[in-house]
């Protein structure tokens, strides 16, 4: 059974003061807040409520054009031209459409733009401009350094795609009729990893230590793949089975994110563990979708997470294409139309957890807030180590947050009516 997870966002100016001292807001944080505030009602009236972004057949036909967006040094040392396929709905009259970037997967070893044609057509029929970009793939024996370089190449190229799109508006008369303030990036597997790092790896101080001596030659965080001088910030991000090197890259008020992942994925971990490439351990630790969204939850950033059971890798794009893509589409539709994400399937009711499923809590141990997966509408009670009831809370979503910040360190018990046995949570404020 799939699991639907929700959290809302708190506007930047409403975050607790300590969040800013602990994690100073970046310019991107303020820019995102301004973008959300600037979604004009006229635009919403033109685009939203008409079936655009929600009707799977809002447009029947699409066209595809291939253009060069940049170039950079390839794995073998030569210059590699970077291209992208641009999918547009036929008959669309809007001139400021949101863009969805779709990066292919392939373990940073292979893959091609055509691999995500179905996803691009899916988004284009909804009314987006969809872009399938190249990014540099291929590397020699996987280890910590070679794998990190591969991820950075993908990261740099994804940033360059965003910059190129903005450049096309500013210098080329907007040939794709896009809105440069509503660029959405994401992808599948390695493509999702590249997209996630392109979004959240945005400070020079975050350059991986293993590449510190190469930072200048690589072009720092932004890279040298083209269209310098333009912003690589995006409106939103999505991921089909992606991961991040360090969840601390994500800060309060950061870019909204929606993810889909199998919980037992043996290729890209859903939780936090060592990364292997084609079965070869690299010594690198990465955090997958589950732990990324725990971080987003704890920061109260806008995010949605859909998990599938099993040990497959993006198998849901075959077994449940409509459900998995519809989940992402609903999230994006809500954002571009200026509403709070519903974190559910496109145009259908939200699934809830089975009442007989075991309760799960994370992170555990926690410093303050613990997120608990429970059936919507259920009642949870929190008890201290002496068995005293501290408070009761009704679950309004399948992921409900419990704040223990006002209580001392120790062991706490969460009991949810109608579910499996209670779960113990450890609070450690250090």
N, C-alpha and C positions, 0 to 999 in steps of 0.2 A: 504494500500500500504506500502510495506517495504521502509525503508529509508537507504541509503548507505552513510556512513560517512568516510572521509579520512583525514589523516594528515601524513606527512612524518616525518623522524627523522633528527636531526642535529647531526653530529658526535660530540663526547664529546669534542674534541679539538677546535670545532668551536662555542661552546656555549658562550654567552656573559659572561664576567668576573663576573658580579654581581650574575649570577646564581650559581656560586660556593661559593660565600661568603654567600648568602642566604640559600643555600642548599648544603653543602659540599659534593662532590662526594664520594660515597662509593667504596670499592674495587670492588664490583659487577659491578658498572658503568664502571670502567676501564676494567674489565675482559670481559664484553659484547662487548665493543668496539674492543678489541683484537680478540675476537672470530669472529666477523663480518669480520675484516680485514684479518683473517687467513683462510677463506673459499677458499681452493686451486682450481685453474682452472681445474686441472686434475679431482678432485672430481666432479665438476660441469659437466664436459664433460662425465663422467661415468654415472651420475645419472639423470641429467636434460636434457630436450629436447628429451627424449626417451619415454615419457608417464608416467614414474615413478612420483608419487606424484600428477598427474593431470588426468590420465586415471582411471576411476572408476573400470575398470576390468583389470588393468595392471597385477594383479595376480588373478587367478580364485578361488584358494583354500587357506584356512588358517588352522593352527594347534593351539591348546591351551594347555599350560602346567601350572600347579599350583605349586607355590613355597612359602615357608615362607620367609618373608623379615624382620621381626622384632617381637617385643612383648612389651607390656606395661601394666600398671595397668588399668583394665577396669572400667566401671562406678560403678559396684557393689563391687569393691575393689580387686577382684582376678586378676591373670595374664591372659592376653588375647594374644594369638598368632595371629599375623597379616600375612595374606596371600595375594598373588596377582596372577591373571591369566595373563599369557603372551601369546599374539597372534602373530604369525609370518606367513608371506606368504610362501606357499609351492613352492619350486623350486628356491628360491632366493639365489644368489651366493655372494651377497655383504657381507662383514664382518664388516662394520662400518656404520650401519644404524641408522638414527635418531629414537628417541623413543617418542611416544605420550602417556602420562599418562591420563587415563579417569576415574575420580572419580564419583561414583553414587550419586544420590540425595536421599532425604527422610527426610528433616527437622531436621537432626541430631537425629532423633528418630528411624528410620529403614532404609531399603534399603540393597541391596546386590550387589556383583560384577556382577552377571548374568544380572542385570538390564541394564548394558551398553554393553552387548555382541554385539549388533548390531553396536554400534559406534566403538567398537574395531575391529570388522571384516571390517567395512568400511575403517578404517585407515590402517589395515594390507593389504588389497587388493590394496591400493595405494602404498605400499612399505615400510611403517613404521613398526617398532615393537610397538605393542600397549599393554598397561599394565592397567589392571583393579584392583586396590588395595582395600583391606579392609581399613577402618579407624574406630575408635571406635565411636559407636553411642549409643543413649539412654541416657536420663536424666530425673530427677524427675520434679516437678512443675516448668515450665519455669519462670525465672525472670532474672534480669541482671546478677547475678553471675553464675547461672547454665547455662545460654545460652552462656556466655563468655567462661566458662570452656569447653562446648561442641565444640565451634569453635576452641579453642586452642588444644583440643585433635585431632581434624581433621587436624589442621595445623601441629602439631608435626608429625603425621603419614605420611602426604604427604611429609614433608621434609625427613623423614626416607626412603621413597621409593626412592627418588632421590639419597640419600647417598648409599643405597643398590645397586642401579644400577652401581654406580661408583665403589663400592667395588667389584662387580662381575667381572668387567673388570680388576681391579688391582690385585685381589687375586684368582680369580676362572677361569682364562683363557678365559674370555669373552664368557660365554656359550650362550648368546643371540645375539652375533655378532652386538653389538651396538656401536655407537659413543658417548662416555661420554660427549663430548662437545656440543652435539645437543640433549639434553633432553628437551622435551616440556611437560608442565604440564597444566592440566585443568580438567573440569568436568561439571556436571549438577547440578544446584540448590545448595544444601548444599555442594556437591562435588566441585562445582565451587568456593563457598565461602572459602572452605578449601584450594583450590589450590591458589587462589588470595592472601590469607593471608600468605601462605607458601612462596610466591614469594616476596611480598612487605613488609611484617612484618619481617624485617631482622636486626633490631638493638635492643640491650637489652633495650635501653631507651624507646622503643615503646611497651614494655610489658604493657597490659591493667592495669590501676591503680587498678581496682577492684580485680586483682589477684596478686598485688605486694607482699603481704605476702607469697604467694605460689610459687613465681617465682623459687626459688632455688630447691624446691622439684619437681617441674614440669620439671626441666631441662632447664630453661630459654627459650629463643626464639627457640632453636633447639629441645628441648625435649629429652626424654630418650627412644625413640622407636627403636633404633638400629643403627648399623654401624657408631659409633662415629668416628670423625676424618676426615671424608670425606665432601666435599662441598655439600650443598643443593641448590646452585645457578642453574638456568636453562637458557636455550637458548631463550625460548619464553613461553608465557602463553595464554590460551584461556578460554572463559567462556560462557556457556549456562545459562543465567539468574543468575549470581552471584552478589556479593556485597562485600563491604569492610567497616570496622569499621571507618576508617579515611582516606580520600584521601591524606592527608599529608604524609602518609607512602610512597607515590610515589614521587621519586626525579628525577631531570634532568638526562637524559641518561639511565633511568631505563629500565627494561626488556620489550620488545615489547608485546603488548596485543591485541587480537581480541575478541569481545564480540557480543552476540546475546541476545535480550531481548524484551518482549512485554512492550510497554510504560505504560500500565495500570495494570501491574502485581500486583495482590492482595496478593501474598505470599512473594516474594522477591521484594522489591521496585526497580523500574527502576531509580528513582530519590533519594532524601534523605529524609528519614522519619523514624518514630519509627518502630521497628521490632516487629512483633507478631509471636508466635509459636502456631500452631493449634488454632489460634484465640485469644490467650492470650497475652496481651501487656507485653513487657519485660522492658520497660523504656530505652532500648538501641536505639541509632540512627545509621543507616547504610546508606551508599551511594551505589546505584545500578549502572548499566552499564552506563547510560547516564551521570551521574555526575563523574564517574570514567574517562570517556573519555573526558569530559570537562577538567579535571585535566591533562590528557595526552596531550590534544591539547595545553593547556596553556604552558606546559613545552616543547612542540614540540617533544615529544617522539613518537616513531613509534607505531601507533595504528590504528585499524579499528573497526567500530561499525555498526551493522545492527539492526535496530529496526523494530518491527512488531506492528500493531495496536491491540487494544483490551486489555482485562483484564485477559487473560489466563496466565497460568504459564507453560512455555516450551511447549505450545501447537503446536508451529511451528515444533517440532520434529516429530509430527504426521501429521500435515496438509501440511508441506513443508520440509520434511526431506532432499530432494536433495538440495533445495536452502539454507537452514540454515547450513547444514554440508558442502556444497560446498563453502560457504563463508569462513568458517574457513579453509577448505582445501586449498583454493587459497592463503590465507594469509600465511599459513605455508609453502606451496610450494615455494612461493616467497622468504621467509626468508632462507630456507635451501638451496636454489639455489643461494643465494647471491644477490638478486635483491630487489628493493624497492617494498613493498606490493602494489598491485593494488586495494585492497579493493572492489572487485567485486565477482560475482559468478564464480564458477569454469567453465572455458572454455566457458563462455557466456558473452554477453555485460552487462555493468553496467547499472542498472536502474537509472533514475534520478527522482527528485521530480516533481510532477505535477505542472504545471505553475500556477494553480489556488489555490494551497495550500497556507495557510497563512505563512508568513515569521516568523521564530523563531530564537531568539538570546539568547545566554547563555555564561558565567554567566551574570546575569543582576540583580543588579548592577555589574560593573566590575572595576578593578583597572587600566587595561591597554588594554588587548586584548579581543575582543568579537568574538565568533564564531557564524556564521549565516547560517542556512539551506536555501539554495536557489537553483533553477534549474541551472544546469551546462550551462555556456555560457551567463547567464543573467548579466545585468549591474546594479550595486548597487551604489548609491550616498549617501554620508554622509553629513548631515547638522548640524550646531550648533543650539543653542537655538534661535538665531536671524534669522535663516533661511538661513544663508550663506553656500554655498556649499564648503566643505572642500576638498574632493577628490572623485574620481570615481574609481571603481574597478570592473573588470570582474571576475566572478566566474569560476574557473577552476575545481572545485569539488563541490559536494553537500553540503559540509561543508567548508565555506570560512571564514578565520580569518581576522578581521579588527583591526589594531593597533591604539589605541587612546592615547598611552603613551605620545605623544608629545603635547597633548592638555589639557587644564585646566579641573578641575572638572565641571560637569554640565550635562545637558540633551542633548542628540544627537538623531537625527532622521535618520533612514536608510530606503531608498526607493529603491525597487527593481522593475525594469521594468517588467510589465506583471504579477505581483503577487497581492495578497490581500493588504489591506491598510498598510501604513508604520508602522514601529515599533520604539518605543522610547527606548533608552538605557541610563542608568544613569552611569556616571563615577565618582567614589569616590576613590581617591588615599589614602585610609586609612581603 
